[in-house]
Amino acid sequence: GKPVRRFLDTQDAASSGNLFKHARQCWGGKAISQAKELGDATRVHATLVTNILKTGAITEYFAPAKKGAVVYSNRPYTKLEIRYRPFAVATDPVLLRLMKSGRPLFFVPSPRMISRDVKIVFAGRRHRMSAMLLAYPGPLHFGTDAWMSPNHRAFIAFTVHLEVKGTAFSVLLDLVELAKSHSGANMAAAFGEMLYDLGLEEKVSYCSRLLAA
């Protein structure tokens, strides 16, 4: 893999060309014109962005440039999602009553059994994915993204992109919590650890140097 060069020491360090290009592709030139008419970022945030946050729908002001219906969910989080205990639903009295109605001997696995089986399936698929990527003869293109969740936890995701039988293939490799600053060094270290866990350190020439650092 090649390092990403930001060129922050050149005359175009403050260039926003890529940002404008991305905005035009997503929302079209009309949205850019409306934002420019407001003059500065403070007015844009105080008017357009604030109203969007109130309604919860960006399409209230901007029509997507791409075709197709806009699909989004306004469903609130459930108790199980908030408590981060999805397997506990197996002990829910309403679910058990529904599953065993007319079939009192129907077997419902326990949360511990579900958790164990999910881990076994995950480990098996992880091993298979690692073997496939190791045997892949062409270059692997890795992607990463870091963000802060609504509950103030920092996460970083790693993806890999390759060509399989003439078709683009993308898959999520890992999603980990990065409980430290999102500096280049910390993200590179997390990336190196992920490659090492998957046994893919040989696919990236500088992975060993990242881990050593």
Secondary structure, 3 states (H helix, E strand, C coil): CCCCCCCCCCCCCCCCHHHHHHHHHHHCHHHHHHHHHCCCHHHHHHHHHHHHHHHCCHHHCCCCCCCCCCCCCCCCCCHHHHHCCHHHHHHCHHHHHHHHCCCCCCCCCCHHHHHHHHHHHHHHHHHHHHHHHHHCCCCCEEEEEEEECCCCCEEEEEEEEEEECCEEEEEEEEEEECCCCCCHHHHHHHHHHHHHHHCCHHHCCCHHHHHHC
